[in-house]
Amino acid sequence: MKIYLVGGAIRDRLLKRPVHERDWVVTGADAAKMEALGYRPVGKDFPVFLHPDTGEEYALARTERKSGHGYGGFTVYAEPDVTLKQDLLRRDLTINAMAESEDGELIDPYGGRADLEARLLRHVSPAFAEDPLRILRVARFTARYHHLGFTIADETLTLMRKMVDAGEVEHLVPERVWKEVSRALTEPDPDIFIRVLRDCGALKVLLPEVDCLFGVPQPPKHHPEVDTGEHVLMALRAAPPELPVRFATLLHDLGKGTTPKEILPSHRGHEVAGLPLVRDVCKRWRAPKQLTALATGVCEYHLHCHKAFDLRPQTLMKVLRALDALRRPERFEDFLKACEADARGREGLQDRDYPQVDYLRAVREAAAGASAEALMEQGYQGAELGKALDRARIRAIAEIKNQYLENDGNA
């Protein structure tokens, strides 16, 4: 029985990046021996065990043979005669196929260290094509390491395109897709993830609603970059690295893909037109409810945010109510972040001022400060209390609006 450190811990250490978790491979052992040593079995699809003291994952060395479609279509062999080299051969990229022995020796049979130095993401073997999830993983790793100069090897990108053409991506289950997408959107360059998927053809399968935005024109006055798809990627770059905000930013302009050609580059009503598309994506990928709520809110009301200074107090109250801003201030804050990313995701306007954020924060605080208790003391109750509270909130918003108008006049 021998134990080896494998995968990401070695890759990130060689890149001088923080190592957040360690994975181990065990050769010369079986499940019975692992359990006898106190390891706790947790692997559903593969023979994986938790160390009795550290809780880190230890997997038996294994080989895999394709036996069906998609991520789970494999027959696994994990007996004591499987070698470390055989186990590393089944991995996706050479930079993830390195190991370290217990005495610190680097074991690198497939050139992972050389590819790290060359900043290349290269598949280990033709078996890469057996698992379509690896297309998303490569796109995610590119988004993670793009700022370090990493690119995808030509032969790997070619193989990814062949996999898409063969229909393998269509067999991915929603949970696996969402896991990769949600991780990729929080990487340093989430727009690169989308670009890679588009370059290999997978975006058209997984997210056709975004893929069709490329080439759709917008008014140059508001969008100097013109292309809607490019705008979405620029907005992604401008968004903070928070999954809810970036997910909503990715989907905020889906309605522009449905605009009739005869009215282009105008996109009147694209906010409402995009709502069913956003809901379809969220349902298809089984996104969490709170992310769905934010994404639909940003889709429908991002123009209201941009035009906030022009809106009447009654309309501002309507927006707050629609976004459930008084009960969920954290979600409203994410809404503002996504709208600001949309405003700054435009050629030459990345550093523009966006005072709407501070204004709408003040509007929400003013509305939230209206007291139901004071109205109840005045005798209001039931439906009349609700109406009176609404009027009080609108008056509070009007006061904030007047303050901003006065400040602008005195500037």
N, C-alpha and C positions, 0 to 999 in steps of 0.2 A: 504494500500500500504506500503510495506517494501522493503528496499534496502540492499543488501549484497555484500560485496567484495568477489570475488571467484577466485579459480584457482591458476594460476602461481604466482601471487603477494604474496599470503600466503605461498605457497611452498618455494619460493626463500627467503622470509624473515626468515622463520624457518631454512633454510639452511645457513642463514647469507650471502646470495648472493645479488648482486644488483638487485633491482626491477626496470625494465625498463618500464613496462606498467601495468595498472590496468584495470580489467574487473569487471563488476557489473551485478548482477541479481536482477530483480524486481518481487516481488510477489504481488498478490492482485490488479493488474492493467491490463488494456488492451491498445491496440494501440491508441484508441481515447483519453484516459486519458493522455497517455504519450505525445501526440502531443499537448493536451490542456495545458500541463505544459511547453511547449516550446522545448521538445526533438524532434530532427529531424530524421525521419525514413531513414535507409540506408540498412537494411537487405533485400537481394534478396530472400534467401531461408529460413531465420529465422527472427523473429521479433526483430530486433536490432535497437537501437536509439543512437544518439550522444547527449551528455549533452550540453545544450545551452551555457554554460560558459567554461567548461574544455575540451570539445570535446571527452571525454572518452566514451567508448561503454557501453551501458546499454541494456541488453537483457531481454525480458520477460521470466520468468520461463516457461519451456516447457517439454513435454514428446515427445518421438519419437517412431514410430512403423514402423517396416520394411515392405516395400511395393514393393521392387524391388532389383536389383543388384547394387553393387558398393556404392560409397560415397553418391550419391544423392538419393538413393532409399529409402526414408523415408517419412512417413506422420507425420507432426508436429502438436501438439496440444498445444496451448499457451493461455489458458484462465485464468482468475483471480483465479480459484480454484486450479491451479497447485501449489503444495507445494514446498518449498525449497528442502526438502529431495527427492522428486520425480525428481526435476531438477538435483540434484547432482548424483542421481542413474544412469542417462544416460551417465555420463562422462566416459572417458577411464580408467584412473588409479586412485587409491585411493589417491595418493599424489596430484592429481589435483581436487579432489572431496571434498575439504574443503571450508568453507565459514566463514566470519566474520560479525557479526551484526554491526549496527551503533554505539553501545555502546562498541564495542571491544571484544565481546564474540566469542570464536572459536567454530564453529559448525562442527563437524567431525563424521558424522554417520557411516562412512565405514572404519575407522581405518587408515586414511591417515597419521596422525602424528606418529603412531607406525611404519608404513612402512617406513617413512622417517628416523626414528631412526635406523631401521633394515637395511636400505639401500636396500629396495626392491621395484621393479616396479611390481605392482600387479593390475590386472584388477578389476573393481568395481563389475561387475555383468556379467552373461552370455550374456547380450546384447552387450558386447564388440565384439562378433563374427559377429554382424550384419554390421559392418563397416570395410572393409578391409584396409582403410587408416590408421587405428589404428596400424596395423602391422608396417608400416613405422614410425609412431609417437613413438612407443615403441623403435624401433631401434634407432631413433634420440635421444630420451631421454637417452638411454644407452650410446650413444656416448658423450652426454653432461656431464653426471654424473659419468661415469666410473672411472675417476680419484679420485672421492670421495668414491669409493667402492661400487657403486650401481650395482646390478645384477637383472636379470629378475626372478620373481617367477616361480618355476617349472610348476605350474598349468597354468600360463599365457603363457609360452613358448609352452606348450602342446596344448593350445587352438589356438595359432597362427599357429602351424603346421596343425591342423585340418582345419583351415580356408583356408590355402594354398591348402591342398588336396581337399577341396570342390570346388576349382576353383574361389573363390571370388576375388583373386588378379587380375585375368585376366579382371575383369570389371572396374578396376580403369582407370580414364581418364588421358591422358598424362599431362595435366596442374597440376593436383593434385600431381602426382608422381614427377614431376619436382620441385614443390614447396617444398616438403619434402626432396628430394635428395639435392637440392641446399642449403637448411638450414643445413642439416646433415653434408655436406662436410666442413662446416666452424666451426663445433663443435670441442672441444679440442681433441677428439679421433675419427676422421672420419673412421679409419680402423675398429673400433668396430661396426659402423653402417653396414658396409659390412659383417662383421662376423655374426651379428645377422640375417641379411637377409638370409645369406647362411645357418645358423643353422636351421632356420624354413622352408627353402625351397623356400622362396620368391625370392631370387636372381636368381634362375634358370628361373623364370618366367619374372622378370623385366629386368634382365641384364645377359642373358645366355652367352654373350661374355666374361664376367669376371668370371662367375661361372665355365666355362670350363677350366680356366687357372690353377685351383688348381689341383695339381698332375702332371702338365706338367714340365718335368725337363729342366734345363739349365746347361751350362758348369760350373762345380764347380770352375774353375779357375777365372771366372769373377763373379759368383754368388754362394758364399759359402752356401747360404740358399737353393739353387738348385730349389725349388718349385717356379714356376712363379707366382702363386697366392699369395704366401707369400711375394714374392718380391714386388708385386704391393701394398700390404698393408703396407710393410715397407717404401716404397717410399711415400705413403700417409702420414705416420707419420712424415716423414722428410720434407714434403712440408709445406710452410708457410700457415697460415689460410686465404687464399684468394681463393674465389670460382673459378676463371678462372684457377689458377695454380693447384689446387687440382683436378678439373674436368679433365684437360688435363693429369695430372699424373695418375689418375684412368684408363684412356683409352689408355695410351701410348704404351702398349705392347699387344693389342688385337690380333695382327697378329700371336703371338706365339701360340694361340689356334688353328691355322689352319696348323701348321707345320706337314708335313708327318712324321709318326712314324719312318720310316726307316732312317731318318737323325737326329733324336733326339740324344743328347741334343742340337745340332746345330740349329740355327734359321735363316739361311740365307734368306735375303729378307723379314723378318717379318715386316719391316717398311712399305713397299709398300702394303704387304698383309693386313695390319691392316687398311689401309685407308677406304675402303668401309664399314668396320665394324664400325669404328668411325662415319662415316657419317650416317649410319643406326641408331645408338644409338641417335645421336643428332636430327635426324629427328623424331624418335619415341617419344622422350621426349620433342620435340619442344624447344630445347635449343636455347638461343639467338645466333644470327649469329656470334658475336664477340667471343663467347666461342667456337663455332664450328670451326672457323678459327684457333684459338690457338690450340685446341685439334688435328686438322689434321696436323698442322705444327709441333707440338711436336712429333706426331706419325711418321711422315715421316723423320724428320731431327734430332732426338735426338742422333743418332749415329754420325752424322756429328759434333755435339757439343762435344761429348766425344773425337772425333779424331781431334779436331780443329787444334792442333799444327802440324798435319801431312798433312793438306790440303793445296793445292796450292792457291795463291791469287785469281786466276780465279774461283776456286771452292768456296772459301769463299764469293766472290762477288755473285756467283750464289745462295748461301744459303741466303744471305741478301736480294736478289731480291725476292726469293721465299717466304720469310717470311714477305715481305713488311717492312723490318726493318728500312729503312731510313724514310719512311713516318709515321710509327707507332712505335716509340721507346718504348712506354709503353708496347705494346704487345710483342716486342722483349725481354724486361726485364722479362716479365712473362714466355716467352719461356726458358730463361736462368734459372729461378728459378725452373721450372719443370724438366729441364735436370739435375740440381744439385740434386734435390730430387731423381731422378732416380739413379744417381751415388751413393748417400749415402744410398739408401734403400736396403742395402745388409748386410748380417750378418758379423759383425766385422768391417765393413767399414763405419759405421755411421758418424765418425768424420774425414773421409779422407779429404785431401786437394783437392780442385777442382779449379785450376787456370784457367781452360778454360773460366770461367765466366768473369774474368777480361780481359782476352785476347780478347774475342769476343766483349766485350764492347769497347775496344780500336780499334778493327777492324771496328766496326760500326761507331765510331766517326771519324776515319780517312777517311772512304768512304764518310761520310756525309759532311766532310770538303772540298771535291773537289768542285771547284767553276765553275758553269755553266757560270756565268757572265764573268769570265776571258777568257773562251773559246770563248764566243760570241764576245768579243773584238778582238780576233785573227781571226775573220771572219767565225767561224763555225756557221752553222744554219741548221735547219731541222733535217733530219735523220743523217747527218754527225755530228751534235752537240751531238746527243745522243751517237753515237759511241765514239766520243772523250771524252765525260764525263765518259763513262764506262771505257775507258783506263786510265783516270786520277784517277779514284777510285781504280782500280786494282793496279796502281803504289803506291798509298797511302797505300793500304793494304800491299803491298810488303815491304814498308819501316817499317811498324809496325812489320811485321813478322821478318825482319832482326834485328830489335832492340831487340826483345824477344830472338832470337837465340844468339845474342851477349851477352845479360845479362846472359843467361844460361851458356855460355862459360866462363864468368868471375866469375860465382858463386863459 
